[in-house]
Amino acid sequence: MAMANTDTNDDYNMLLSRVALGDRKAFSQLYKSTSPKLFGVCLRILRDRAQAEDALQEIYVKIWRRAGGFATDRASPMAWLVTIARNHSIDVVRARRPATVDIDEEFSLADPGPNPESHALNRSDGRQIENCLGELEADRAQAVVAAYVEGSSYHELAEKYAVPLNTMRTWLRRSLLKLKECMER
């Protein structure tokens, strides 16, 4: 009873009935006639050929095991086969997603900003910087703040203070060295 081209529902019904009884030859015929369609379903959902091939093999294992549960009055044989392929492929996609983490176990939820202790230290450092800036000449302190806090360029500062560009660079370099010494005390 060779059925090289099983295109009708009756043929699929008969093959599934024989597969339910453990007929390997019928299973082989069912595979040959339906695997291209089921592979297409897998490939469309999984979008990866290797995964679709693996999924197809697992799908036919399910078909072999569940063939006895196929009811001709509920769906056509091809619809039943496609449903198995579709559901299995969706399960594979779901398995790809990382598992959800219990919010109580998630450590990366901590605020990346400074904690109260570091905030207090920053305020203390801020006061120390202000004190050290007070030890500089007023125009030098203003130039340091303008350059390193406000983002003014050396050229802009040289024009503002009416000094040559190299002089401004020297002011800033020496002022930073004095600030560093003051902060280390």
Order of alpha helices (4+ residues) and beta strands (2+ residues): alpha-alpha-alpha-alpha-alpha-alpha-alpha-alpha
